[in-house]
Amino acid sequence: MVNKSLQVWLKDWVLDNPIIPASGTFGFGFEHAKYYNLDILGSLSLKAITLESRDGNPLPRIAEAPSGMINAIGLQNPGVDHVIKYELPELKKIFHKQVIANIAATTIEDYISLIKKLNDCAMIAIFEINISCPNVEKGDLKFDTDPVALASLIKAIKPISRKPIYVKLSPQVTDIVLMAKTAETAGADGLTLINTVPSIRININTAKPIIANKIGGLSGPAIKPIALRAIYLCSQDVNIPIIGCGGVSNVQDVIEMMLAGATAVQVGSENLVNPLACKQIIEDLPNVMKKLHIDNLSEIIGKAWK
């Protein structure tokens, strides 16, 4: 039975609760389905999908960091055609809600091709446009840092897409509010804030970077204050929903992100530490809401600044 006090709205899409496993930390859901019924989730964001299959970056591609981890997986995935033919039909057997398709490319043409291929997939509710992965080579257009390039991308893909477009923004910009407003003005239906933070660790014995790619993306509790700042500032200047992401590991983090202005919240690297993280957060939500005298989660969105 659905607990209506936990429901949130990403415009016309109603989620039973705001908890969404983040792209890249939950695969296509199959591994976690061994631990609990995925239908308790609000939704899930699929592992990033590219046009062609990708093996990812060379090993080693993960390094521990204080209060987090650095990864440079490199968007390893089987490619969009394989996802449509195999992953989505198999996922549909164990997850009976719509999902978020995180799609990644380096050119406008490739983004358009991805959307055209995925447009007819009824299981997909939203396209999450991954413009900000910090550990893959970028094309000539810097969609993640150049507002002009970002606007050109959104204006090109918006008429093609039959699903809402959410843009996953990078924290590696001088003015993330400008990027958020640019995305909204160009036609984006929502935002995901934030992607991982470009970082490095060095092995003092070899004097070399630990990760083969040298630079990776920092995730985990260390980046939560950065994500909160982005959500807090951007939510006051845009009128489209924001999905918060970055360092969420417990219910208190979820509440904090929603107070800052997030409508839904993605749980990322905590899934790698604790496969039951999302399940435990969802189960804990009613108790924490009661302690904080919250009747409906949707009422606290942006309360920190309203």
N, C-alpha and C positions, 0 to 999 in steps of 0.2 A: 504494500500500500504506500502511495506517494505521500511524503510529509510536505504539505504545501508551504510550510514556513521556510523550507529550504530552497524553494524554487527561485530561479532567476531568469531574466529574459534578455537574450541577445537579439534585440529587436523582436522579430516575430517567432524566433525559435525559443521555446521554453525548455529549460534544463531542469531536471528533477533536483539537482543541487549544483553548486558552482565548481565542483572538483573535476578537473580534467588532467590526466597524465600528459606531460609535455612531449612534444615531438623529440625523438632521438633517445629517450630514456625508457620507452615502453615498447619499442619495436612496433609490431603490428598487433600486439595484445596477447599473442598465443602463449608466451611463457607465463605471464601473470594469471592467465585463466586457470592455471594449475592450482593457484592459491586461493582464489575467490571468484564469485560470480561477477563478471565484468558489468552486468546490467545495473549494479548499484552506482556506477559512475555517472556523472552528469553527461560526459561525452569523453572522447579521447582524441588526441592529435597524433595522426599517423607519423611514423618515421618519414623523414624528408624523402620526397619522390623526385627523381630527375628523369629526363627523357630516356637516356641510356643507362644501363646498369653501371654501377661504380664499385670498385674494390675498396675504395677509401685510401687513406694515407698509409705509408709504411709504419711498421712497429718500431719502437714503442710509441703509442699514441694516447696514453693516459698517464698523468702524474698527480700524485696527491699534493694538496696545498693546505695551508692553515684554514680551517673552516670551509673547506670545499675541495674541488678537484679541477684539474685542467685537462681538457680533452681536445684531440685533433683527429677525430674519426674520419672526417673528410666525406661526409654524406654517403657512406656505404649503403647501397640499396640495389634491388634487382632490376630497377627500371620500370617505367610507367606501364608498359604493356604487360609485364609479368604481374604487377600489382593488380591490374584490372582483371586479369585472367585467373589468378590464383589467390593472392592475399585477401582481397575484398570478399570474394565468395566464401572463403574459409572463415574469415572474421564474422561474417553475417550469421554463421551457425552458432557462434558463442556470444555475440553482442548484438542486441536487438534495438539499437538506437542509431541515430545518425552520427557521423564522425567529422572531424576536421582534417582536411587533406593539406598537409604542409608540402608545398612545392618549391623547388629550387632550380635556378638556372642562372646563366651569366649574360643572356641576351634577351631582348624583348621577344624576338621570334620564337625562342625556345619556351618562354613562359606562355605564349599564345598557343603553341603546339600542345603543351601539357594540359592547358585548360580545355582545349578542344577535345582531347582524348578523354578527359575525366568528366566533362559536362553531363554525360548521360548516366553517370553512376549515381543512382538514387540514394545510396547509403551516405554519400557525401553531402553535408549541409553547408560547409563553408570552405573556401580556399584560403589557407593561411600562406601568404606570399613571403617566402624566406629570402629576404634580400641581404641578410646580415650575418650569415655564418662566417665566423672569423678565421676559419682554418681551411678555406679552399681558395683557389685562385679566382680573382675577379676579372670580368671583361673590361672593355674600354669605358663603359658607363658605370659609375660608382653609385648604384641605386641606394646604398645604405648611408652615404654621406653627402650626396649632392641633391639638393631639393629639386633642381631642374630635371635631373635624370629620374628621380623618383616620380615626379609628376608625369613625365613622358611615359613611364612604364604603366602607371595606373590608368592613364587616359587610353592607352593602347589595349589593355586587357579587359577593362571594364565593359565595353560593348560586346566583347566575345563571351564573357562569363555569364552563365545562367544561375550562378550562385553568388552569395555575398562574398566580397573581397575583404579580408583582414590582412593588414600589413604588419609583419614582425620587425620592429625597429631595433637598431643597434644603439647601445649606450655610447658608442665611440663617435660622438658628434659634439660640436660646440653648443648647439641649441636643439635639444630633442623636441621642444615644443614647436619650433619651426617645422621640423620634419613631420610631426603629428598633424599640424594644421595644413601643411602641404598635401599630405595624404588625404585628409578629409576633403579639402577643396578640389582635389583631382578626381574624387569619386569613391574613395575607399569607404566601406561600410563599417569598418571597425579596425582596432589596433590590437596587437599583442606586444606588451612591454614587460620585460626586455629580453633580447638575446644575450648570450654569454659575453663576458668581458675579455678582450684579447689580453693574454698573459703569458708568462714564461717562467720556467724553473730551470736551474742549472745544477748539474752534478759537480760538487766541489772536488771529487776525486779525479774526474776526467776533464774538468773545466769545459764541458760541453753541455748544451741544452739537453734535458732529460728526454724530451719528446723529439722524435725524428724530424717532425715538421717544424721544429723550433718553437713556433708560436701556436698556442691553442686557446680555447675558450674557457675562462674560469666560470664555474657554476657553484651552487651550494650556498650555505648561510652567509658567506662573505659578501655576496653581491645583493643580498636582500635590501639593505638601505639604499643602494643605487637604484634598484627597481622601484622601491617605494617613492623615491624622489621623482622619478620619471612619471609614474602613475599620478602622483599628487599634483604635479605641475600640468601635465597634459590634460588630465580630466577636467580641469577648470577652463580650458581653452578650446576643447572640441566637444561636439555634440553627438559623437558616435561611441558605441560601447568599447570598453577596454578590457582585454583579458590580461590579468596580471601574471607575471612569470619571473622567477628568479629567487632562489633561496628559500622556497616554501618547504617546510618540513613538519609542520603541526597545525592544529586548528588556530592557535593564536596568530600564526603567520597569515592564514587565510583571512581572518577577521581584520587584521591590520591592513592588508592589501585592499580589502573592500572598503574600509573606512577611508583609505587614500583615494578611492575612486574606481576601483576595478569592479566589473560586474561578475566576472567569473575568474577562477584562479587555476593556473597550471602548476602541477607538481612535477619537478624535473629530476635532478640527480638523487633526491631522497629515495626514489624508486629503486635505484641501484644499491643503496645502503640497506633499505628495508623494503622488500617486495610487497609488504602489506601496508605501506604508508598511506595510500589513498583510501583503502578500506577503513583504516583506523581513524583517519581524519573525518570521514563521512559519519562514522559511528559516534565520534566525540562531539560533532557539531551541536546536536540538540542540548547536551549537557552544558557546554560552554555558553551557548546562547542563553540558557536559563540563568546561569550565574551572572551574565552581563545584562540581563533583562532585555534581550533582543527577541521581539515577537516574530519578526520576519526578516530574513537576511537582506532582502531587496531594499529594505528601508534604511540600511546603514551605508549604502553605496555613496561615497563622497562625503560622509558625515564629518570627516576631519576638517573640511574646508567650507562646507555649506553653512 
